[in-house]
Amino acid sequence: MIEVLVVDDSAFMRKLISDFINSTPGMRVKDTARNGKIAYEKLQKTSFDVVTLDMEMPEMNGLETLKKIMKNCPLPVIIVSSDTQEGAALTVRAMEEGAVDVVAKPSGAISLDLHTVKDELLYKIQAAANATTNREEKENSISKKERMHGERKKTLMNQKKLLAIGTSTGGPKALQAVLPRLKKDFSAPILIVQHMPPGFTRSLAERLNQLSDIAVKEAEHGELVQPGTAYICPGGKQMKAKMIGRSLSVEVLDDPPYNGHAPSVDVLLRSLLSLSDYSIAGLIMTGMGSDGAEGMALLKEKKDSLVLVESKKTAIVYGMPKSVKERLEVDATLDLDEIAPYLNMHF
């Protein structure tokens, strides 16, 4: 039984979220709290499996609450927040601090139409219950260097290279561990699919851009991609790569979800198969489900490519990397802190 603490300053929102959870077999709301201060006090006295946390609350907001939770009693937290500019920015900061996922309130702080994201919320609570928080690095640096040296044996052949990254639950924090550590003269464009609701990916891109030597931005339809720039697919859209003459561009489309996902890693990866002049490195990091496995298998079969996955040891949720490894032989399995050095060697 997944036991949940629901935190929101709106009594209506607490009731609605609780009703969704309590009507689902295998999970129940063990308690609720109207602000972060009360929530933190309850966490000191009672154990929970997952917390759903509003961002904009009196006395102690969601970000302050999350920092205290992660420092003193770490457990999986899902942000349930409005996608206003302020709410999105706070949510991105919260995911840096360790929140595993976000669900957007469809119409503001008090959303009468919250039922439209009911299935997403319940799915993410299930994923969060399987997440790992507060991991510690255990492997010594010598063995890492040895493995990194061994993995460098395979290289991409074409002069033109592209990096594609797919991630979901826990992804914003993983991206923050990778992109800011890439060298400034990174020699390839980077296309990123992060499962995230509409309204949040722009704030994510802006925050990562502040932290990184490379440029990071939310992708725009029709723009030509440049080496040393990362393009994040907008939430709720699909992103594909397309050649325009001899230049590479991105399409940002209102296509329907693919296998339940918009954006979809598989949609992006399948579009890369037509790039005849490019070698592709595909990287799948933390996330629930199997998005990306189909596309990675096609890359491995049809392209000059490197297939990379995050290790079970560091993935907050090991579902997406695991599904790739079960489907094909990967070129490298890397701990989170190994990924940027590995990429810097190959680009």
Buried (B, 14 or more C-beta within 10 A) or exposed (E): EBBBBBBBBBEEBBBBBBBBBEEBEEBBBBBBBBBBBBBBEBBEEEEBBBBBBBBBBEEBBBBBBBBBBBEEBEBBBBBBBBBBEEBBBBBBBBBBBBBBBBBBBBEEBBBEEBEEBBEBBBBBBBBBBBBBBEEEEEBEEEEBEEBBEEBEEEEBEBEBBBBBBBBBBBBBBBBBBBBBBBBEEBBBBBBBBBBBBBBBBBBBBBBBBEEBEBBBBBBEEEBEBEBBBBBBBBBBBBBBBEEEEEEBBBBBBEBEEBEEBBBBBBBBBBBBBEBEEBBBBBBBBBBBBBBBBBBBBBBBEEBEBBBBBBBEBBBBBBBBBBBBBEBBEBBBBBBBBBBBBBBBEBB
